[in-house]
Amino acid sequence: MPQFLTHTDPDFETRFTALLSAKREDSVDVDDAVAAIIADVRQRGDAAVIELTSKFDRLDLTPDTLAISADEVDAEIAKVSDADRAALEMAAERIRAYHLRQLPKDESWSDDTGATLGWRWTPVSAAGLYVPGGLASYPSSVLMNAVPAKVAGVGRLAITVPTPDGIINPLVLLAARISGVDEIYRIGGAQAVAALAYGTQTIPAVDKITGPGNAFVAAAKRRVFGKVGIDMIAGPSEILVIADKHNNPAWIATDLLSQAEHDESAQSLLITDDAAFGQAVADEVEAQLKTLERTAIATPSWRDYGAIIVVKDLDQAAELSDRIAPEHLELCVEDVDALAAKITHAGAIFLGQWTPEAIGDYIGGPNHVLPTARSARFSSGLSVMDFVKRTTLAKMTPAALRAIGPNAVRLATSESLQAHGLSVQARLDHLNEPQPE
């Protein structure tokens, strides 16, 4: 059974604070191992990647077979059913339409001195997408990472996907094809991240790496950050549902389990202003766990990290939600817009009882790569903005430089940066020289 917290409990604040700080990450120290792998790939390139792939994925490769060829992709995606293909195509279309609206606009204007100022947006030249393989093989994640990159205008998009024992998921390859991925490499783990970041004899380096992975992948992304950009360091998945009594307890239970089945360390929370409803949901979760295919994963997740929190009203629910800053937030209440307006910190909000979080995972349109572990307090989900960068523009006229230059010289002098000041003053002096008739 999960924790039950009630706002009237004398130890409510202590227990809620403990819930926020509960460590759900894998405690195994992988950083030293990852550092060694990255150093090996930097030094030996293809040879290191091939050796590590043989060790971890039981797959023997050569430089010529690191990439999955177009013919192989064709053969694999031919195995996909028409219904699955249609579902992926619809998802891609909706994701693309949503992210097209995120494209930022260039700006340029002249201020009152006559200076022209502005900025322009340009895509990164090459991006690498890490795609988990094996049991955690998600074509939806390919779409969510690759489509925004292509919408942003990324010229070269490579993905790495481990294929343990040589097994390839045709849906992953079809998602890559639909998204416009340019290169697919059958490698995974920290070695794949290192190959994308530093390049090998066969795999050209990229400028940014996105995509989920295990503890080794997360540690590798953390280590290569600075050499390349990364999207985020994602932890176990989480959901918070705020629901009143005017809901079907079975629906809410299923929503909670939709995250619990991801990972034994995933967290599913319910906040409600009705204790009887909270108990009804808990009973439904227990009943559904008996028939859930992934009950071996969902049961410890719900038991160890789940919680039902009873609050006095929805204002308190909003306050606690902002302290949790959940990755996924479902609002299942009568006046959903009023409650949503009170929420500041959440990766994604799902409005109303007809909007289960699972819609967002696949087909809704917004991205499902979202900040975890309370990082929604300061970060956002993956978007087109992750694949573009802003370059500022400034153009001075003689009049503009005459108007603002003296203060630049003064500030440079105050910072004891003589050459800075001289570079402006030389131009001002020229402007002040007598001009020939």
C-alpha positions in Angstrom: 0.0 0.0 0.0 1.2 3.5 -0.7 1.6 6.3 1.9 -1.6 8.1 3.0 -1.0 11.7 4.1 -3.8 13.9 5.4 -3.5 17.7 5.9 -4.8 17.4 9.5 -2.1 15.0 10.5 0.3 16.6 13.0 3.3 15.3 11.1 1.9 16.1 7.6 4.6 18.7 6.8 7.4 16.4 7.9 6.1 13.5 5.9 5.4 15.6 2.8 8.9 17.0 2.9 10.3 13.5 3.2 8.2 12.5 0.2 9.7 15.4 -1.8 13.3 14.4 -0.9 12.9 10.6 -1.3 15.8 9.4 -3.4 14.5 7.3 -6.3 17.6 7.2 -8.5 19.8 4.1 -8.8 22.4 4.5 -6.1 25.0 2.5 -8.0 28.0 4.7 -8.7 28.5 4.5 -12.4 30.5 7.6 -13.0 34.0 6.1 -12.8 33.0 3.3 -15.3 31.5 5.9 -17.6 34.6 8.1 -17.5 36.7 5.1 -18.5 34.4 4.3 -21.4 34.4 7.8 -22.7 38.2 8.0 -22.5 38.5 4.7 -24.4 36.2 5.8 -27.2 38.0 9.2 -27.5 41.3 7.3 -27.8 40.4 4.3 -29.9 37.2 5.4 -31.7 35.5 2.6 -33.7 37.6 -0.1 -32.1 36.4 0.8 -28.6 32.8 1.1 -29.6 32.9 -2.3 -31.4 34.5 -4.0 -28.4 32.1 -2.5 -25.9 29.1 -3.4 -28.1 30.3 -7.0 -28.3 30.7 -7.0 -24.5 27.4 -5.4 -23.5 25.0 -6.3 -26.4 26.5 -9.6 -27.5 26.8 -8.3 -31.0 29.9 -8.4 -33.1 30.3 -5.5 -35.5 32.8 -4.0 -37.9 33.2 -0.3 -39.0 31.1 -1.2 -42.0 28.2 -2.6 -40.0 28.0 0.1 -37.2 25.3 1.8 -39.2 22.0 0.2 -40.2 21.8 0.5 -43.9 18.8 1.8 -45.8 18.2 -1.6 -47.2 18.0 -3.1 -43.7 15.6 -0.4 -42.7 13.4 -1.1 -45.7 13.4 -4.8 -44.8 12.5 -4.2 -41.2 9.8 -1.6 -41.7 8.1 -3.9 -44.2 7.2 -6.1 -41.2 5.2 -3.3 -39.6 1.4 -3.7 -39.8 -0.7 -1.1 -41.6 -2.4 -0.2 -38.4 0.8 0.4 -36.5 2.2 2.4 -39.4 -1.0 4.6 -39.5 -0.7 5.2 -35.8 2.9 6.3 -36.1 2.1 8.5 -39.0 -0.7 10.2 -37.2 1.5 10.8 -34.1 4.2 12.2 -36.3 1.8 14.6 -38.0 0.4 15.9 -34.8 3.8 16.3 -33.2 5.1 18.1 -36.2 2.1 20.4 -36.4 2.5 21.3 -32.7 6.2 22.0 -32.9 5.9 24.1 -36.0 4.2 26.7 -33.9 7.2 26.9 -31.6 9.6 28.2 -34.3 11.0 31.5 -33.0 11.1 34.6 -35.2 14.0 36.8 -36.0 13.8 40.4 -34.8 15.4 43.7 -35.9 14.7 47.3 -35.0 16.3 50.7 -34.8 16.4 52.5 -31.4 16.2 56.3 -30.8 20.0 56.7 -31.3 19.8 55.1 -34.8 21.5 51.9 -33.8 20.1 48.7 -35.4 19.6 45.8 -32.9 18.1 42.4 -33.1 18.7 38.7 -33.2 18.4 35.7 -35.5 17.8 32.0 -34.9 19.7 29.2 -36.6 19.6 25.5 -36.0 22.4 23.4 -34.7 24.1 21.7 -37.7 24.0 18.1 -36.3 22.1 16.5 -33.5 22.3 13.0 -32.1 19.4 11.1 -30.6 19.9 8.3 -28.1 17.2 5.7 -28.4 16.9 3.0 -25.7 16.9 -0.6 -27.1 15.9 -4.0 -25.8 12.8 -4.1 -23.6 12.7 -0.3 -23.2 12.4 0.3 -27.0 10.1 3.2 -27.6 9.3 4.4 -31.2 7.3 7.3 -29.6 10.5 8.7 -28.2 12.1 8.7 -31.6 9.2 10.8 -32.9 9.3 13.2 -29.9 13.1 13.8 -30.3 13.6 13.7 -34.1 10.5 15.6 -35.3 11.3 18.8 -33.3 14.9 18.6 -34.5 13.8 18.4 -38.1 11.2 21.1 -37.7 14.0 23.3 -36.3 16.0 22.7 -39.4 18.8 20.5 -38.1 20.7 19.5 -41.2 22.0 16.1 -40.0 20.2 13.9 -37.5 21.8 10.7 -36.3 20.4 8.2 -33.8 22.0 5.4 -31.8 19.9 2.4 -30.8 21.4 -0.7 -29.1 20.3 -4.0 -30.7 21.1 -6.6 -28.1 21.7 -10.0 -29.8 21.1 -8.2 -33.1 17.4 -7.8 -32.4 16.0 -4.6 -34.1 12.6 -3.1 -33.3 11.0 -2.4 -36.7 8.8 0.3 -35.2 11.8 2.3 -34.0 13.2 2.2 -37.5 9.9 3.2 -39.1 9.7 6.1 -36.6 13.2 7.2 -37.7 12.2 7.0 -41.3 9.0 9.0 -40.8 10.9 11.6 -38.8 13.6 12.1 -41.4 16.5 10.7 -39.5 19.7 10.6 -41.6 21.8 8.0 -39.9 21.1 5.1 -37.6 23.8 3.3 -35.6 23.3 0.0 -33.8 25.1 1.0 -30.6 24.1 2.0 -27.1 25.3 2.8 -23.6 27.9 5.4 -22.6 30.0 4.4 -25.6 27.2 5.6 -28.0 27.1 9.0 -26.2 30.9 9.3 -26.4 30.8 8.4 -30.1 28.2 11.1 -30.8 30.0 13.7 -28.7 33.6 13.2 -29.9 33.2 11.3 -33.1 34.9 8.2 -34.3 36.4 7.1 -37.6 32.9 6.1 -38.8 30.6 8.2 -36.7 30.9 12.0 -37.2 30.5 14.1 -34.0 27.3 16.1 -33.4 26.6 19.4 -31.7 23.8 18.3 -29.4 22.6 15.0 -27.9 19.1 14.3 -26.7 17.1 11.3 -25.7 16.5 9.1 -22.6 18.7 6.3 -21.3 19.7 4.3 -18.2 22.1 5.5 -15.5 25.1 5.0 -17.7 23.7 7.0 -20.5 22.7 9.8 -18.0 26.2 9.9 -16.5 27.7 10.0 -20.0 25.5 12.9 -21.1 26.5 14.8 -17.9 30.2 14.2 -18.7 30.1 15.3 -22.3 28.1 18.4 -21.6 30.1 21.4 -22.6 31.7 19.5 -25.5 28.2 19.2 -26.9 24.8 20.4 -25.7 22.4 18.0 -24.1 18.6 18.2 -23.4 18.5 17.2 -19.8 19.4 14.6 -17.2 16.2 12.7 -16.8 15.3 10.6 -13.8 12.5 8.1 -13.1 9.1 9.0 -14.5 6.5 10.6 -12.3 2.8 11.6 -12.3 0.7 13.7 -10.0 -3.1 13.6 -10.4 -5.3 16.2 -8.6 -8.8 14.8 -8.6 -12.1 15.6 -6.8 -14.8 13.1 -6.1 -16.5 13.7 -9.4 -14.3 11.1 -11.2 -14.2 7.4 -11.9 -11.8 5.9 -9.4 -10.9 3.2 -11.9 -9.8 5.8 -14.4 -7.6 7.6 -12.0 -6.1 4.3 -10.8 -5.2 3.4 -14.4 -3.6 6.9 -14.8 -1.4 6.3 -11.7 -0.4 2.9 -12.9 0.5 4.2 -16.4 3.6 5.7 -14.7 4.2 3.0 -12.1 4.6 0.4 -14.9 7.5 2.4 -16.4 10.0 1.7 -13.6 10.2 0.4 -10.1 11.5 3.8 -9.2 8.7 5.7 -10.9 6.4 7.8 -8.7 2.6 8.1 -8.8 0.9 10.6 -6.6 -2.8 11.5 -6.0 -4.0 14.7 -4.3 -7.7 14.8 -3.5 -9.9 16.8 -1.3 -12.1 13.8 -0.6 -10.6 11.0 1.6 -13.2 8.5 0.6 -12.4 9.0 -3.0 -8.7 8.6 -2.3 -9.4 5.3 -0.6 -11.5 4.2 -3.6 -8.7 4.9 -6.0 -6.2 3.0 -3.7 -8.6 0.0 -3.8 -8.8 0.2 -7.6 -5.0 0.3 -7.9 -4.7 -2.8 -5.8 -7.3 -4.6 -7.9 -5.8 -3.6 -11.2 -2.3 -4.6 -10.1 -3.5 -8.2 -10.0 -4.1 -8.3 -13.7 -1.5 -5.8 -15.0 1.1 -7.3 -17.3 3.9 -5.3 -15.8 2.8 -5.8 -12.2 6.3 -6.9 -11.2 7.4 -3.4 -12.0 4.3 -1.4 -11.0 3.8 -3.0 -7.6 7.1 -2.0 -6.0 6.8 1.5 -7.6 3.3 2.0 -6.1 4.3 0.4 -2.8 7.6 2.3 -2.3 7.0 5.6 -3.9 3.3 6.1 -4.4 1.2 8.4 -2.1 -2.3 9.6 -1.7 -2.6 13.1 -0.2 -5.8 14.4 1.3 -6.0 18.2 1.3 -8.5 20.6 2.7 -9.3 22.3 -0.7 -8.0 22.7 -4.2 -6.0 25.8 -3.3 -3.9 23.7 -1.0 -3.7 21.1 -3.8 -2.2 23.7 -6.1 0.3 24.8 -3.5 1.5 21.3 -2.9 1.6 20.6 -6.6 4.0 23.5 -7.1 6.2 22.2 -4.4 6.3 18.8 -6.2 6.8 20.4 -9.6 5.8 17.1 -11.3 6.9 15.9 -14.7 3.2 15.0 -15.6 0.3 16.7 -13.9 -3.3 15.7 -14.5 -6.1 18.0 -13.3 -9.4 16.1 -13.0 -11.7 18.6 -11.3 -14.9 20.4 -12.2 -13.3 23.8 -12.9 -10.1 22.7 -14.5 -9.1 26.0 -16.0 -9.4 27.8 -12.7 -7.1 25.2 -11.0 -4.6 25.3 -13.9 -4.3 29.0 -13.6 -2.9 28.5 -10.1 -0.2 26.1 -11.2 3.3 27.5 -11.9 5.6 24.5 -11.9 4.9 21.4 -14.0 6.5 19.7 -17.1 3.1 19.1 -18.8 -0.4 19.6 -17.7 -3.3 17.4 -18.8 -6.7 19.2 -18.4 -9.8 17.3 -17.5 -10.8 13.7 -17.0 -10.9 13.1 -20.7 -7.2 13.9 -21.1 -5.1 11.0 -19.7 -1.4 11.5 -19.5 -0.9 8.6 -21.9 -2.4 10.7 -24.7 0.6 13.0 -24.2 3.0 10.1 -24.4 1.9 9.2 -28.0 -0.5 11.2 -30.0 -1.5 14.5 -28.3 1.2 16.7 -30.0 3.2 18.3 -27.1 6.5 16.7 -26.3 6.7 13.8 -23.8 10.4 14.4 -23.0 9.9 16.3 -19.8 11.8 17.5 -16.7 11.8 15.1 -13.8 12.9 15.2 -10.1 11.3 18.6 -9.4 13.4 20.2 -12.2 10.2 21.6 -13.7 10.8 24.5 -11.2 13.5 25.8 -13.6 13.3 23.9 -16.9 11.0 22.9 -19.7 10.2 19.9 -21.8 12.0 19.2 -25.1 11.0 21.6 -27.9 12.2 23.1 -31.2 14.0 25.6 -29.0 16.4 22.8 -27.9 17.7 22.6 -31.5 18.2 26.3 -32.3 20.4 29.0 -30.9 20.1 32.7 -30.9 22.7 35.1 -32.4 22.4 38.7 -31.4 22.9 41.5 -33.9 24.1 45.1 -33.4 24.9 47.8 -35.9 26.1 51.3 -34.9 25.9 54.4 -37.0 28.3 57.3 -36.4 25.4 59.2 -34.7 24.6 56.1 -32.5 28.2 55.7 -31.5 28.5 59.3 -30.6 25.4 59.0 -28.4 26.3 55.9 -26.5 30.1 55.5 -27.0 31.3 57.8 -24.2 29.5 55.8 -21.6 31.1 52.6 -23.0 34.5 54.2 -22.6 33.7 55.2 -19.0 32.6 51.7 -18.1 35.6 50.2 -19.7 37.8 52.5 -17.7 36.1 51.6 -14.5 36.9 48.0 -15.2 40.6 48.8 -16.0 40.2 47.4 -19.5 42.1 50.0 -21.4 42.0 48.4 -24.9 38.2 48.1 -24.6 37.9 51.8 -24.0 40.4 52.7 -26.7 38.6 50.7 -29.3 35.6 52.9 -28.9 37.5 56.1 -28.2 39.5 55.9 -31.4 36.3 56.0 -33.4 34.9 58.8 -31.3 38.1 60.8 -31.8 37.8 60.3 -35.5 34.2 61.6 -35.5 35.4 64.6 -33.6 38.2 65.5 -36.1 37.6 68.4 -38.4 36.1 67.1 -41.6 37.5 68.5 -44.9 35.4 71.0 -46.6 
